[in-house]
Amino acid sequence: MGAGKILYGKQAKPFVLQWHITHKCNLHCAHCYQQEYSSHAGLPELIEVLDKYERFLFLHGFKPHIFLTGGEPFSSENLFPLLEEIKKRGMPFTLLTNGTLIDIHKANRLAFLQPECVQVSLDGTREIHDGIRGQGSFDMALRGIDSLVSQGVKVIVSFTVQKTNQDCFSELADICRRHGVFKIWWDRVVTDTPESTESLALSTEEFHRFLKRAAKLHDKFVKRNKGFYVSCERSLQFTECKRPTQCYTCHAGKDMVTVLADGSVMPCRRLPFVVGNIFTDELEDILSSSDTVKELRNAPIPEECLGCEHSEICRGGAKCVTYGQTGRLFAKDVNCFIK
């Protein structure tokens, strides 16, 4: 493995690697689930992760897709050497970033490496975004977006809805459209204490109101069909859309895995379960021996959801949101409004 480009079958099922190549970050966002900001993998360690991921894919006949993130991936001096290696192996990749460290030169280098897209986090209009992510971060992120778009790199924007930004989504979507963003998608903040839930997370009533407004934007832009759209594909979101492009099912432990900069392996970054370390074991051994992974793969539909028309697809909604607020992993989504 790693000797050169491998051809993957077009019909093969993708297995996603969400890869946190560094925990270093130039921002400390209010809703961030990161506990420390020092872990930083060296290039040999990153290549080792890539080799083990490739061996796992080959063993199961999967095809790759890598989501590289952090921390902030552009704070790592190993980012571009790693991307060049990924490109050499013929693996598609997406970058998840706060956008603040991207200039025209980095955007030009990225364009040459042909990412599937670059996802930039924006959590509101200028004042609201800066209140969540730090003074000046909104304008820096927009400059990053403009640099990427100018070089022909597809940009999507990620929005984490919480109490402080729930009323500015429509305005932010319009800003994204004007700056050449391909799409904006959104999801709920994940909390892990009653205090953070009360201060950050939407109530079920607030979530449902927000969802209805977002679904109207989604339907409007899909109807216009002019190259920009608002996504409503995450947990529970498809229930209000007239034209959903897909319906959400939690992928944790099934066809995705998260690897952190210190080598920790997790079924999903938003679920607080470490199941092994890729620097000491093969990915196949970690995932095949983990009871947590087995439970996630075989998770039943919650009893509260039986009889719902969406239950076979939704299967209880977002496990991370519900677990963070209730400690129950296989319960009905804490924000589900369907009786």
N, C-alpha and C positions, 0 to 999 in steps of 0.2 A: 504494500500500500504506500501511497505517497510518491511513487516513481514517476507518475505522469497522469494525464487526464484519463479518467475512466468513463466509459459510455454507460449511462443508466437507461434502462428501458422506459419508453414513453408511458407505458401503462403501469409502471411500478407505482406503488403508494409512497408518498413522501413521509419521511420521519423528520420532524423539525428539531433542530438544536437551537435553543435560546441560550446564547453564550455571553456571559458577563466577563469580558476579557480583563477588566480592571474594576476596582471599587473606588478608584480616585474619581472625584467629581468637583467641578468648579462651582456648583450650586448645591445648596442644601434646602430642598423643597419641603414645604409644610407636610405633605402627605407621603413622603418617601418612606418605603419600608426597609431601606438599608440601615443596618446597625453600625457599620464601621466603614471607614473610607481609606484604608491603608493597603489592603491586599492588592497585589499587582503581579500578574503572571509574566514571566520572561518569555522571550520568543521560543526557546527550546521547549518550554512547558506547553506553550500554545500549539506548537507543531505536534507534540505528543497527544494532546486532546484531539486534534484533527485526525491523526492516525487512528486513534481508538474509535472515534466516531465513524470513520470510513470502514474500519473492519466490521463494526456493528451493522452498517448498512449492507455491506457485501454478504454477511452471514444470513440476513433476513430478506435480501432482495428488495430493500427499500431504495428510494432515491432521496437525495439530500435537499434540504433547504436550511440555511443558517441565518439566524437573526443575531447580529452582533450588537452588544450594548455594554453598559457598565452598571454603576458609575457612569461616567461620560467617556465613550470609546475614543473620542478625539483627544483626550488627555493622555492617552497611551502612545508612547513612541513606537510601539510595535504594531500599531493598527495597519499602516500601509504595507509593511513587509508581510503581515499575515494575510491581508486581502490579496496581495499578489500571489501568495501560495494557494489560496482558495481558488482564485481565478485560474491558475495553472492546472488545478485538478478538475476544472469544469464544474464546480459546485455553485449553484445560484445562491446569492446572499442578499440580505436586507440589513440596513443599518438603522438602529434606533438611537436617537441623539436628542439633546436639548437644543442643538443648532447654534449655540452661541460661539463656538470655536471654529466655525466653518467660514473660510474666506474664498475668494475667487480661485486661488491657487489650489486649495484642497478640493474644491468642487471640480476643477479641471482634472485633477488626478483621479477623482472618483469616477468621472465620466468615462475615462479611459478604461477603468476596471469594470464598467457596466453592471452596477448593482440592479437588482430587480426594482428597488426603490429606496428612498431614504425617508424614514419616519421622524418627524420633528414634533416635540411636545409643546403645545400651546394650551394654556389653561384659562384663557380669557382675553379680553381686551387689555390694553397696556397697563392700566392701574391695577386691575384685578390679577393679571398674570404676574406682575412684579411683586404684588403682595404675597403671592404663593411661592414664587421661585427666586425672588431677589431683584433689587433695584437695577433697572437697565436691561434685564434679561429679555424682555419682550422685543425691544428694538434690535438687540444682537441676534435673536433667533430669526427675526424677519430678514435681516441682512444675510444670514445663512441660507434661508429659503430662497431669497432672490439670487444668490450666487449659484445655488444648485440648479434652479430653473433656467438661468442664463446659459448653463452648460448642457442643457438637455437632460438633466437627471430628473426622473419622476419623483415627486415629493407628495407624501401624505402627511396629514397632521393628526396627532393623537390628543384627545381632550379627556381629562379625568374630571368627571362631574362631582361636585361637592357643594356644600351649603353656600359657600362664598361666591361661586361662579355660575350657579344654575340659571341665572337670568340673562347671561350674555352670549349664549351659544349661537343664536341667530346672527348677531353682529359679528362674532368671530368667524362664522362660516362665510359671510360676505367678504371679510378681509382676506380670507384664504383664497376665495375665488378670484379676487382682484390680483393676487400675487402669483397666480398660475399654479396653485396647488391642485393636485389631481383629485383628492378626496379628503374629507375629514371624518374620522370615526371617534366614537366615544365609549367610555365604560365607567363604571362606578369605582369610587375610591374603596380600597380594602383597609379596614381598621381591625385592631386587635385588643382594644380595651373599651370598656363602657365610656370612658372619658373622651377618647378619640372618636368613637362612634357618635356621641352626642354633639361634638363640635364640628365634625367633618361630614359624616355620612348622611345622605338624604333619608328622610322617613319614606315609608312606602307610598304615602300620599304625594309627597314631593317628587319622588321618582316617577310615579305614574303621570303627573302633570308634565314633568320634563320630557318624558318619553313621547307623550302626545304631540308636544311642540316639535320635537326632533323628527318624529315620523312625518309630520306635515312638510317639513323642510326636505326630508328624504323624497317623499312623493313628488314634490314640486320640481326638484332638480332632475329626478329620473324622467319625469314627463318632458322637461325641456330638452334633455339629452344633448347637452352642449359641453361635454367634456369635464364637468365637475359634478360631484355628487356627495351627499351626506349619507354615510353608512349607518344602517340600523340592523346590524347582524349579530350583535352580542347577546348575552343572556336576557331573555324576556323581550328584547327590542322588536323582534320580528312580529310579535303579537299585535302591534298597532300599525304596521306598515301594510299598505295596499299592494306594494310591489317588492317584497323582500327578495334579495338575490340568493339568500341562503338562510337556514335556520340553525341556531346555535346548539352545539353539544359540547360539554366540557371535554377537553382532550388530555387532561392531566393523566400521565401514566400510560396512555394508550398509543399515541403517535407523536409525542413530543417529550423532550427532556430539557431540563435546565442545568447548566454547568456554571458554577461561580468561579471567580478569579483564584480562589484558594483550592479549587478542585472539587468542592462540594457538589454532589449531584442531587437534584430535587426533581420531583415529577412536574412541578410548576413553581415559578418564583413566588407566586402569590399565596401558595400553601406552605406553611412553615415546617416542612418535613425534609430532613436531610437523610438520604438513603444510602450514601456511600461517598467515596472519593475517587475520582477518575485518575489521580496521580498514583494511586496504589493498586487499583484493580481495573480490569476491562469493563467497559460499559455493559456488555452483555451479561457478565457475572453480577454486576450491581443490580440491574433491572430484573433479572430472572430470579434472584434470591430475595428480593425485598417483599415483605408482607404488605407494606403500604402500597406498593405498586400493584400487587395482585388484587388488593381490595378495591383500588380505583378502577382497574380494568374490569372487574366483575361487579361493580356497584349496581345495586338494584334501583329501580324507580322508587322514590320515596312513597310510602303508603299514602301520604297526604295528596299525592299527585295522581294516583290511580283514578282513571275515569276522565281525566283532562284530555282534550283532543290533541294537545301538544306533547303529551307525556313521553311518547316513544322517541321523540327528537330531543326535546328539552331535558328530560331525565332529571328534573329538579333544579335546573338553572345553574347559577354560579356557585360552585362549592366553596371557593375562596371567600366570597363575600359573606356567605352564611356561616362558615366556620369561624371567620374572624369575629363575628358579632355574637355567635351563640355557642361555639365550641362543638357544634354538631356537624359532622362531615357529610352525612348522607341524608340530610333533611331537605324539605321543600325550601326553595329560595326565600330568604328572609324578606325580600321585597316583592314577592309575587302577589299580585292583586286579583288573580283569577280565583273565584270561589269554586 
